[in-house]
Amino acid sequence: MAEALDIELLRTFQAIVRFGQFLAAASFLNKSPSAVSLHVRRLEALAGGRLLERDNQTVNLTPLGRRFALQSSELLALHDRLLSGFTAPAASGRVR
């Protein structure tokens, strides 16, 4: 059976891509830097390779990471649209 992809791992990865730093992503997500690192390691294990090249100051996407960033961005957008369709109240009645 295929492994399931945890949507929170994708959110963490996208935050790193957006902010370019683990610490900034951790702060944005209200997670510890070690939790962010763990998420990346889990994603890299699923992806079968390194997604990010990192040093003390910067984070850069590998070729696999660039491809993964585009696809995960699309998946997150679709996921969020799907969920909003369930939670958005239908307008009814008369608006004045």
PEKAKA-V239198 format. One record per backbone hydrogen bond with DSSP energy under -0.5 kcal/mol. NH is the residue of the N-H (numbers start at 1). CO is the residue of the C=O. E is the energy in kcal/mol with one decimal. If there is no record, write none. Layout:
# PEKAKA-V239198
((NH:CO:E) (NH:CO:E))
This chain:
# PEKAKA-V239198
((6:4:-0.6) (9:6:-0.9) (10:6:-1.1) (11:7:-2.1) (12:8:-2.2) (13:9:-2.4) (14:10:-2.7) (15:11:-1.9) (16:12:-2.0) (17:13:-2.3) (18:14:-2.6) (19:15:-2.6) (20:16:-2.7) (25:21:-1.8) (26:22:-2.9) (27:23:-2.4) (28:24:-2.4) (29:25:-2.3) (30:26:-0.7) (30:27:-0.8) (31:26:-2.6) (36:32:-1.9) (37:33:-2.3) (38:34:-2.2) (39:35:-2.3) (40:36:-2.1) (41:37:-2.5) (42:38:-2.4) (43:39:-2.4) (44:40:-2.9) (45:41:-1.9) (46:42:-1.9) (47:43:-2.9) (48:44:-1.5) (49:44:-1.4) (53:60:-3.6) (54:52:-0.5) (55:58:-2.1) (59:20:-0.6) (60:53:-3.0) (62:51:-2.0) (66:62:-2.5) (67:63:-1.9) (68:64:-2.6) (69:65:-2.6) (70:66:-1.9) (71:67:-2.1) (72:68:-2.9) (73:69:-1.9) (74:70:-1.8) (75:71:-2.2) (76:72:-2.6) (77:73:-2.1) (78:74:-2.3) (79:75:-2.7) (80:76:-2.7) (81:77:-2.2) (82:78:-2.5) (83:79:-2.4) (84:80:-2.3) (85:81:-1.5) (86:82:-0.8) (86:83:-0.8) (87:83:-1.6) (88:84:-2.2))
